[in-house]
Amino acid sequence: MAVLAKGIRTAAGKADPALPHISMRLTSPVPGAVLYFSAERSPVGPTPIWRDTVSGAEWKSNDAAGAPEIMVDSVGKKVLFFDGVDDMLTMPLALSQPSTTIVVARFREVRDSSVVVSGASGPVTSIGANSASTYWILNAGKGLAAPGTAAVDTGTHIFMGVANGANSVMRVDTSENTGDAGSNNRTLMRVGYGAGYERLNVYAVIVLPYAADKAERDRIYAQLRTDYFGT
């Protein structure tokens, strides 16, 4: 990992002789969101506390020495970088179904049962890979798989999990599946840790306190594509 001028580090893990261009485009608010954690709106550097841009809620590291870090990726976008060694953020979150969780993220390494975002210390509510890393799932007590076209890989994706019992939705980019993901409610939410510490880049985490319908999912996807991918 190369340390650049002024302490800015690249999220690709490669040396870069020049300071990367930092995008000045700010992400747009997502109507209806009660939480929106945005790397783009956060300062570069170690991030033991990641503050939500809607309410000021805080995701906290259990240990300041194991804090993730806001870095700049190869195209100038800020990203929260989890090293896969000891980085993890956790916060209490009492969130009943129905609810919608949206994450813009990329695994630098996918392992069996890798998790994008999870709940712990109580009923599981998570978005991640299945135990064989063959497909993405939403798990709120039962595993609802995304369509087979949504392959488990190390690309950057927009994940959406609509936790709504038998009418839940697991979506990865434009591929989605509707079915029963279980009835668990969240008691907390964490990122950076699943079956173990994750080698993960996170651009944004968004929570809606209701089940986003198809039209809203499509609209949010289009907005996030523009904000984070420029298309």
ABEGO torsion letter per residue (X at the ends): XBBBBGGBBBAAGBBBABBBBBBABBBBBBBGBABBBBAAABBBEBBABBBBAAAGBBBBBABAAABBBBBBBAAGBBBBBBAGAABBBBBBBBBBOBBBBBBBBBBABBBBGBBABBBBGEBBBBBEBBAAGABBBBBAGBBBBBBAABBBBABBBBBBBBBAEAABBBBBEABBBBEBAEABBBABBBBGBBABBBBBBBABBBBBABBBBAAAAAAAAAAAAAAAAGX
